Amino acid sequence: MSARRANGEDGCLDALASVGGVRMTEFWDRMRGRFGPAYAASVARDQVIRSLGDRTAHEALAAGEDPKVVWLAVCEHFEAPVRDRH
């Protein structure tokens, strides 16, 4: 298993990581910090979020949504404290 997959990133987003660079890295760092390494991948892959157009985080990122917008939508969906959102 690759380090990226072990850390919660799905292979289909590898191309986005090279495009978004720091933002994608920061998105995954925050996801792992909030949900843990294994659960972060599950949340991003399986949880449909209304404010992302009834898409998962993976789908929104793959469609070109800004990682910060996706992160804030995940936080809102899971009612993360405001201090943890930025």
FILUMFI-11267 format. One record per atom (N, C-alpha, C): x, y, z; atom name; residue number from 1; residue in one letter. Coordinates in pm, 1 decimal. Atoms other than C-alpha are relative to their C-alpha. Layout:
N
+----------+----------+----------+-------+-----+---------+
!     east !    north !       up ! atomo ! num ! residuo !
+----------+----------+----------+-------+-----+---------+
!        X !        Y !        Z !    CA ! NUM !       a !
...
+----------+----------+----------+-------+-----+---------+
This chain:
86
+----------+----------+----------+-------+-----+---------+
!     east !    north !       up ! atomo ! num ! residuo !
+----------+----------+----------+-------+-----+---------+
!     84.9 !   -117.6 !      0.0 !     N !   1 !       m !
!      0.0 !      0.0 !      0.0 !    CA !   1 !       m !
!     89.2 !    123.6 !      0.0 !     C !   1 !       m !
!    -81.7 !   -120.5 !      9.2 !     N !   2 !       s !
!    136.2 !    340.1 !    -94.9 !    CA !   2 !       s !
!    -18.2 !     85.5 !    124.8 !     C !   2 !       s !
!      9.3 !    -89.9 !   -116.0 !     N !   3 !       a !
!    205.1 !    602.8 !    169.1 !    CA !   3 !       a !
!   -122.5 !     90.2 !    -12.3 !     C !   3 !       a !
!    115.2 !    -87.6 !     19.5 !     N !   4 !       r !
!    -64.4 !    823.3 !     15.6 !    CA !   4 !       r !
!   -127.8 !    -72.0 !     37.8 !     C !   4 !       r !
!    120.7 !     74.8 !    -32.0 !     N !   5 !       r !
!   -329.1 !    552.9 !     40.5 !    CA !   5 !       r !
!     -5.5 !    -32.2 !    148.7 !     C !   5 !       r !
!     -3.1 !     30.2 !   -142.7 !     N !   6 !       a !
!   -219.3 !    459.0 !    390.2 !    CA !   6 !       a !
!    -38.6 !    123.3 !     81.4 !     C !   6 !       a !
!     31.1 !   -123.3 !    -70.8 !     N !   7 !       n !
!   -260.3 !    822.3 !    488.4 !    CA !   7 !       n !
!   -137.6 !     53.7 !    -33.2 !     C !   7 !       n !
!    136.4 !    -41.2 !     22.3 !     N !   8 !       g !
!   -612.5 !    845.4 !    353.3 !    CA !   8 !       g !
!    -31.3 !     56.8 !   -136.5 !     C !   8 !       g !
!     27.2 !    -53.4 !    131.7 !     N !   9 !       e !
!   -573.4 !    972.4 !     -1.6 !    CA !   9 !       e !
!    -26.5 !   -113.5 !    -97.0 !     C !   9 !       e !
!     34.5 !     97.5 !    101.3 !     N !  10 !       d !
!   -728.1 !    782.4 !   -285.0 !    CA !  10 !       d !
!     83.8 !     26.6 !   -124.0 !     C !  10 !       d !
!    -83.1 !    -13.8 !    118.6 !     N !  11 !       g !
!   -521.6 !    718.8 !   -596.9 !    CA !  11 !       g !
!    -60.2 !     87.9 !   -107.0 !     C !  11 !       g !
!     62.3 !    -80.9 !    103.8 !     N !  12 !       c !
!   -776.7 !    895.2 !   -817.5 !    CA !  12 !       c !
!     26.2 !    148.3 !     20.9 !     C !  12 !       c !
!    -25.8 !   -141.8 !    -26.2 !     N !  13 !       l !
!   -678.6 !   1224.5 !   -654.7 !    CA !  13 !       l !
!    147.8 !     35.6 !    -14.1 !     C !  13 !       l !
!   -141.8 !    -28.1 !     12.9 !     N !  14 !       d !
!   -304.7 !   1191.7 !   -721.7 !    CA !  14 !       d !
!     27.8 !    115.7 !    -94.7 !     C !  14 !       d !
!    -21.6 !   -107.7 !     95.3 !     N !  15 !       a !
!   -325.7 !   1421.6 !  -1023.9 !    CA !  15 !       a !
!    -36.7 !    133.9 !     61.9 !     C !  15 !       a !
!     39.9 !   -124.5 !    -64.9 !     N !  16 !       l !
!   -506.5 !   1683.7 !   -817.3 !    CA !  16 !       l !
!    105.7 !     47.3 !     97.8 !     C !  16 !       l !
!   -102.3 !    -38.6 !    -96.5 !     N !  17 !       a !
!   -232.0 !   1676.6 !   -558.3 !    CA !  17 !       a !
!    111.1 !     77.8 !    -69.2 !     C !  17 !       a !
!   -104.9 !    -72.0 !     70.3 !     N !  18 !       s !
!     16.7 !   1788.2 !   -820.4 !    CA !  18 !       s !
!    -48.5 !    135.2 !    -49.3 !     C !  18 !       s !
!     56.8 !   -126.9 !     44.1 !     N !  19 !       v !
!   -217.2 !   2063.1 !   -938.8 !    CA !  19 !       v !
!    -21.1 !     91.8 !    119.8 !     C !  19 !       v !
!     32.1 !    -81.5 !   -116.4 !     N !  20 !       g !
!   -334.6 !   2184.2 !   -598.7 !    CA !  20 !       g !
!    114.1 !     13.8 !     97.3 !     C !  20 !       g !
!   -119.1 !     -6.7 !    -82.5 !     N !  21 !       g !
!     -2.2 !   2116.8 !   -430.0 !    CA !  21 !       g !
!    -28.4 !     11.9 !    147.4 !     C !  21 !       g !
!     10.1 !    -23.0 !   -143.1 !     N !  22 !       v !
!     -1.3 !   2263.3 !    -82.4 !    CA !  22 !       v !
!   -144.4 !    -10.4 !     47.4 !     C !  22 !       v !
!    138.9 !      4.6 !    -43.4 !     N !  23 !       r !
!   -377.7 !   2299.3 !    -67.9 !    CA !  23 !       r !
!    -49.2 !   -142.9 !     16.2 !     C !  23 !       r !
!     43.0 !    139.3 !    -12.7 !     N !  24 !       m !
!   -438.5 !   1929.0 !   -131.9 !    CA !  24 !       m !
!     70.1 !    -65.4 !    118.8 !     C !  24 !       m !
!    -74.2 !     55.9 !   -113.4 !     N !  25 !       t !
!   -167.4 !   1835.7 !    116.8 !    CA !  25 !       t !
!    -61.0 !     47.7 !    130.8 !     C !  25 !       t !
!     59.7 !    -54.6 !   -121.2 !     N !  26 !       e !
!   -319.4 !   2065.2 !    374.9 !    CA !  26 !       e !
!   -138.6 !    -60.0 !     24.8 !     C !  26 !       e !
!    132.2 !     61.7 !    -13.2 !     N !  27 !       f !
!   -667.1 !   1926.1 !    305.5 !    CA !  27 !       f !
!     13.0 !   -137.5 !     65.1 !     C !  27 !       f !
!    -14.3 !    135.7 !    -53.9 !     N !  28 !       w !
!   -549.6 !   1569.0 !    372.9 !    CA !  28 !       w !
!     59.3 !      0.5 !    140.4 !     C !  28 !       w !
!    -53.5 !    -12.2 !   -136.5 !     N !  29 !       d !
!   -346.6 !   1673.5 !    676.9 !    CA !  29 !       d !
!   -112.8 !     32.4 !     98.3 !     C !  29 !       d !
!    111.8 !    -37.4 !    -87.5 !     N !  30 !       r !
!   -658.3 !   1835.2 !    822.1 !    CA !  30 !       r !
!   -100.3 !   -114.0 !     14.9 !     C !  30 !       r !
!     92.0 !    114.5 !     -6.2 !     N !  31 !       m !
!   -878.4 !   1536.5 !    734.5 !    CA !  31 !       m !
!     54.1 !   -105.6 !     96.1 !     C !  31 !       m !
!    -59.8 !    100.0 !    -89.8 !     N !  32 !       r !
!   -636.5 !   1297.8 !    906.3 !    CA !  32 !       r !
!      2.0 !     48.6 !    143.9 !     C !  32 !       r !
!     -1.0 !    -55.8 !   -134.5 !     N !  33 !       g !
!   -606.6 !   1531.8 !   1204.3 !    CA !  33 !       g !
!   -137.5 !     -2.7 !     65.2 !     C !  33 !       g !
!    137.2 !     -4.4 !    -52.7 !     N !  34 !       r !
!   -983.6 !   1554.4 !   1242.9 !    CA !  34 !       r !
!    -58.7 !   -138.8 !     20.3 !     C !  34 !       r !
!     67.5 !    130.2 !     -0.7 !     N !  35 !       f !
!  -1087.8 !   1195.6 !   1166.8 !    CA !  35 !       f !
!     91.7 !   -119.3 !     23.8 !     C !  35 !       f !
!    -93.7 !    111.6 !    -11.1 !     N !  36 !       g !
!   -771.2 !    987.4 !   1202.0 !    CA !  36 !       g !
!     35.1 !    -51.6 !   -138.5 !     C !  36 !       g !
!    -49.2 !     40.2 !    131.5 !     N !  37 !       p !
!   -572.9 !    827.7 !    919.2 !    CA !  37 !       p !
!    -93.5 !    -94.3 !    -77.2 !     C !  37 !       p !
!     85.7 !     96.1 !     70.8 !     N !  38 !       a !
!   -810.2 !    541.8 !    836.4 !    CA !  38 !       a !
!   -138.8 !     56.2 !    -27.1 !     C !  38 !       a !
!    137.1 !    -48.9 !     14.6 !     N !  39 !       y !
!  -1143.9 !    714.3 !    890.6 !    CA !  39 !       y !
!     -8.1 !    118.6 !    -95.9 !     C !  39 !       y !
!     -0.8 !   -115.5 !     91.1 !     N !  40 !       a !
!  -1044.5 !   1026.1 !    691.1 !    CA !  40 !       a !
!    -30.4 !    -43.8 !   -142.5 !     C !  40 !       a !
!     23.9 !     50.3 !    135.8 !     N !  41 !       a !
!  -1038.9 !    823.6 !    370.6 !    CA !  41 !       a !
!   -144.7 !    -42.7 !    -17.3 !     C !  41 !       a !
!    139.2 !     44.8 !      5.4 !     N !  42 !       s !
!  -1377.0 !    672.2 !    448.8 !    CA !  42 !       s !
!    -95.3 !    118.2 !     -5.9 !     C !  42 !       s !
!     84.7 !   -119.6 !     -0.1 !     N !  43 !       v !
!  -1533.5 !   1010.7 !    523.1 !    CA !  43 !       v !
!      3.1 !     64.8 !   -138.1 !     C !  43 !       v !
!    -13.8 !    -66.6 !    129.8 !     N !  44 !       a !
!  -1398.4 !   1160.0 !    200.6 !    CA !  44 !       a !
!    -63.1 !    -80.2 !   -113.4 !     C !  44 !       a !
!     49.7 !     88.6 !    105.5 !     N !  45 !       r !
!  -1506.8 !    862.3 !     -8.1 !    CA !  45 !       r !
!   -149.0 !    -28.8 !     11.6 !     C !  45 !       r !
!    134.8 !     53.7 !    -20.2 !     N !  46 !       d !
!  -1843.1 !    771.8 !    145.8 !    CA !  46 !       d !
!   -105.7 !    100.0 !     44.6 !     C !  46 !       d !
!     98.4 !    -92.6 !    -57.0 !     N !  47 !       q !
!  -2007.5 !   1073.4 !    309.9 !    CA !  47 !       q !
!    -47.0 !    101.7 !   -104.1 !     C !  47 !       q !
!     57.8 !    -95.9 !     94.2 !     N !  48 !       v !
!  -2237.8 !   1264.2 !     75.0 !    CA !  48 !       v !
!    -35.2 !    126.7 !     77.2 !     C !  48 !       v !
!     16.8 !   -127.5 !    -69.0 !     N !  49 !       i !
!  -2244.7 !   1632.0 !    169.8 !    CA !  49 !       i !
!    -84.4 !     93.0 !    -87.1 !     C !  49 !       i !
!     96.5 !    -83.4 !     74.2 !     N !  50 !       r !
!  -2536.0 !   1850.3 !     64.0 !    CA !  50 !       r !
!     63.7 !    126.8 !    -55.2 !     C !  50 !       r !
!    -57.1 !   -127.4 !     44.1 !     N !  51 !       s !
!  -2336.2 !   2174.2 !     46.7 !    CA !  51 !       s !
!    105.7 !    -16.2 !   -109.2 !     C !  51 !       s !
!    -90.3 !     28.8 !    112.2 !     N !  52 !       l !
!  -2101.2 !   2006.3 !   -203.1 !    CA !  52 !       l !
!    -79.2 !    -47.3 !   -121.9 !     C !  52 !       l !
!     84.6 !     41.1 !    112.2 !     N !  53 !       g !
!  -2393.0 !   1949.1 !   -438.0 !    CA !  53 !       g !
!    -36.6 !   -147.0 !      6.4 !     C !  53 !       g !
!     30.5 !    141.4 !    -22.5 !     N !  54 !       d !
!  -2480.1 !   1612.3 !   -287.1 !    CA !  54 !       d !
!    107.9 !    -90.4 !    -58.5 !     C !  54 !       d !
!   -116.7 !     79.0 !     41.3 !     N !  55 !       r !
!  -2130.6 !   1484.1 !   -363.0 !    CA !  55 !       r !
!     83.9 !    -31.8 !    122.7 !     C !  55 !       r !
!    -98.2 !     28.1 !   -104.1 !     N !  56 !       t !
!  -1859.4 !   1328.5 !   -152.8 !    CA !  56 !       t !
!    116.0 !     98.4 !    -16.5 !     C !  56 !       t !
!   -119.2 !    -84.7 !     10.8 !     N !  57 !       a !
!  -1538.2 !   1517.9 !    -79.5 !    CA !  57 !       a !
!     84.8 !    -43.6 !   -118.5 !     C !  57 !       a !
!    -76.4 !     51.3 !    114.4 !     N !  58 !       h !
!  -1361.1 !   1292.4 !   -331.0 !    CA !  58 !       h !
!    -59.2 !     48.0 !   -131.7 !     C !  58 !       h !
!     65.6 !    -42.1 !    124.6 !     N !  59 !       e !
!  -1616.1 !   1372.3 !   -599.7 !    CA !  59 !       e !
!     16.3 !    149.6 !    -22.5 !     C !  59 !       e !
!    -13.6 !   -145.2 !     12.5 !     N !  60 !       a !
!  -1600.6 !   1745.4 !   -530.7 !    CA !  60 !       a !
!    142.8 !     38.0 !    -39.2 !     C !  60 !       a !
!   -139.0 !    -28.3 !     33.8 !     N !  61 !       l !
!  -1220.5 !   1750.0 !   -540.8 !    CA !  61 !       l !
!     31.7 !    -43.1 !   -142.7 !     C !  61 !       l !
!    -23.9 !     49.2 !    135.6 !     N !  62 !       a !
!  -1213.2 !   1542.3 !   -857.8 !    CA !  62 !       a !
!    -64.8 !     90.9 !   -105.2 !     C !  62 !       a !
!     68.7 !    -92.6 !     90.4 !     N !  63 !       a !
!  -1454.7 !   1792.9 !  -1015.2 !    CA !  63 !       a !
!     67.3 !    137.8 !     -2.5 !     C !  63 !       a !
!    -74.6 !   -125.1 !      0.7 !     N !  64 !       g !
!  -1208.3 !   2073.3 !   -938.5 !    CA !  64 !       g !
!    -37.5 !     99.2 !    108.0 !     C !  64 !       g !
!     37.4 !    -90.3 !   -110.0 !     N !  65 !       e !
!  -1363.9 !   2219.4 !   -624.4 !    CA !  65 !       e !
!    124.5 !     34.4 !     81.3 !     C !  65 !       e !
!   -111.7 !    -46.2 !    -82.0 !     N !  66 !       d !
!  -1120.3 !   2422.5 !   -414.5 !    CA !  66 !       d !
!      6.0 !    -83.9 !    128.0 !     C !  66 !       d !
!    -12.5 !     81.6 !   -121.4 !     N !  67 !       p !
!   -984.4 !   2200.0 !   -132.3 !    CA !  67 !       p !
!    -44.7 !     72.3 !    126.7 !     C !  67 !       p !
!     43.5 !    -74.9 !   -118.3 !     N !  68 !       k !
!  -1053.2 !   2479.1 !    119.7 !    CA !  68 !       k !
!   -152.1 !     -0.4 !     10.4 !     C !  68 !       k !
!    146.5 !      3.5 !      1.9 !     N !  69 !       v !
!  -1419.6 !   2489.6 !     15.8 !    CA !  69 !       v !
!    -49.0 !   -137.0 !     45.2 !     C !  69 !       v !
!     38.2 !    136.3 !    -37.7 !     N !  70 !       v !
!  -1439.7 !   2112.2 !     50.6 !    CA !  70 !       v !
!     23.6 !    -21.0 !    148.8 !     C !  70 !       v !
!    -30.8 !     14.3 !   -142.6 !     N !  71 !       w !
!  -1271.2 !   2122.2 !    392.2 !    CA !  71 !       w !
!   -106.3 !     69.0 !     85.5 !     C !  71 !       w !
!    100.2 !    -73.2 !    -78.0 !     N !  72 !       l !
!  -1513.6 !   2386.6 !    518.8 !    CA !  72 !       l !
!   -136.1 !    -69.2 !     -6.1 !     C !  72 !       l !
!    126.2 !     74.1 !     12.2 !     N !  73 !       a !
!  -1809.4 !   2184.3 !    387.9 !    CA !  73 !       a !
!      1.4 !   -124.0 !     89.0 !     C !  73 !       a !
!    -13.3 !    117.5 !    -87.5 !     N !  74 !       v !
!  -1680.9 !   1873.0 !    568.4 !    CA !  74 !       v !
!    -16.8 !     43.5 !    145.4 !     C !  74 !       v !
!     10.3 !    -49.2 !   -138.0 !     N !  75 !       c !
!  -1641.8 !   2074.8 !    889.5 !    CA !  75 !       c !
!   -142.9 !     36.3 !     35.9 !     C !  75 !       c !
!    138.2 !    -38.5 !    -25.8 !     N !  76 !       e !
!  -1989.5 !   2219.1 !    862.2 !    CA !  76 !       e !
!    -89.5 !   -123.5 !     11.8 !     C !  76 !       e !
!     81.2 !    121.6 !     -0.1 !     N !  77 !       h !
!  -2141.4 !   1878.9 !    784.1 !    CA !  77 !       h !
!     13.2 !    -77.3 !    131.3 !     C !  77 !       h !
!    -25.6 !     74.9 !   -123.3 !     N !  78 !       f !
!  -1980.6 !   1719.6 !   1089.0 !    CA !  78 !       f !
!     -3.2 !     89.4 !    124.0 !     C !  78 !       f !
!     13.4 !    -95.3 !   -109.9 !     N !  79 !       e !
!  -2039.6 !   2028.5 !   1304.2 !    CA !  79 !       e !
!    128.1 !     13.9 !     82.2 !     C !  79 !       e !
!   -128.2 !    -21.7 !    -67.2 !     N !  80 !       a !
!  -1671.8 !   2077.2 !   1382.7 !    CA !  80 !       a !
!     -0.6 !    138.3 !     64.0 !     C !  80 !       a !
!     -7.9 !   -131.9 !    -62.6 !     N !  81 !       p !
!  -1600.2 !   2362.3 !   1624.1 !    CA !  81 !       p !
!     64.3 !    100.4 !    -96.1 !     C !  81 !       p !
!    -50.0 !   -104.3 !     89.5 !     N !  82 !       v !
!  -1532.1 !   2688.4 !   1442.0 !    CA !  82 !       v !
!    151.3 !     12.2 !      8.4 !     C !  82 !       v !
!   -145.2 !    -13.7 !    -16.8 !     N !  83 !       r !
!  -1178.8 !   2701.2 !   1585.5 !    CA !  83 !       r !
!     78.5 !   -103.9 !    -79.4 !     C !  83 !       r !
!    -66.5 !    106.6 !     73.5 !     N !  84 !       d !
!  -1095.9 !   2377.7 !   1400.1 !    CA !  84 !       d !
!    -14.1 !     13.8 !   -151.5 !     C !  84 !       d !
!     32.2 !     -9.7 !    142.9 !     N !  85 !       r !
!  -1217.4 !   2499.0 !   1061.5 !    CA !  85 !       r !
!    104.5 !     76.9 !    -81.6 !     C !  85 !       r !
!    -93.4 !    -82.7 !     76.6 !     N !  86 !       h !
!   -939.9 !   2740.5 !    968.3 !    CA !  86 !       h !
!    142.6 !    -29.6 !     33.4 !     C !  86 !       h !
+----------+----------+----------+-------+-----+---------+
